[in-house]
Amino acid sequence: MASSERIESASAALEELLRQHHDHEKRLDELNKKAWLTPEEELESKQLKKLKLRLKDEMESLRRAAS
């Protein structure tokens, strides 16, 4: 794969990861605005936080690979 193709592919993947990260952040904000969470919402919040961290790690890997 040519360098420009690799960069474009990484850029598209990075955009998708950023979108997912933003979506998770938005949902976490909604949950954080509640006075209390159901057990299901608490579990969802924990899962979203883990997903956000994983996405952040993936984005950093893509950035390193593209440079």
C-alpha positions in Angstrom: 0.0 0.0 0.0 1.4 3.4 -1.0 2.1 5.9 1.8 -0.8 8.2 0.7 -3.2 5.3 0.7 -2.1 4.2 4.1 -2.6 7.8 5.4 -6.0 8.1 3.9 -7.0 4.7 5.3 -5.7 5.7 8.8 -7.5 9.0 8.5 -10.8 7.4 7.7 -10.4 4.9 10.6 -9.4 7.7 12.9 -12.5 9.7 12.0 -14.7 6.7 12.8 -13.0 6.1 16.1 -13.4 9.8 17.0 -17.1 9.6 16.1 -17.6 6.5 18.3 -15.6 8.2 21.1 -17.8 11.3 20.9 -21.0 9.2 20.9 -19.8 7.4 24.1 -18.9 10.7 25.7 -22.4 12.1 24.8 -24.1 9.1 26.4 -21.9 9.3 29.5 -22.8 13.0 29.9 -26.5 12.0 29.8 -25.9 9.4 32.5 -23.9 11.8 34.6 -26.8 14.3 34.6 -29.0 11.9 36.4 -29.4 12.1 40.2 -29.0 8.3 40.4 -28.5 5.4 38.1 -30.1 2.1 37.9 -27.8 -0.9 38.2 -28.1 -1.3 34.4 -27.1 2.3 33.9 -24.2 2.0 36.2 -23.0 -1.0 34.3 -23.5 0.9 31.0 -21.5 3.8 32.4 -18.5 1.5 33.4 -18.6 -0.2 30.0 -18.7 3.2 28.1 -15.7 4.4 30.1 -13.7 1.3 29.2 -14.8 1.6 25.5 -13.7 5.2 25.4 -10.2 4.2 26.8 -9.9 1.5 24.2 -10.9 3.9 21.4 -8.4 6.4 22.7 -5.6 3.8 22.6 -6.6 2.8 19.1 -6.6 6.4 17.9 -3.1 6.9 19.4 -1.9 3.7 17.7 -3.2 5.0 14.4 -1.6 8.3 14.8 1.8 6.7 15.6 1.5 4.4 12.6 0.6 7.2 10.2 3.6 9.3 11.2 
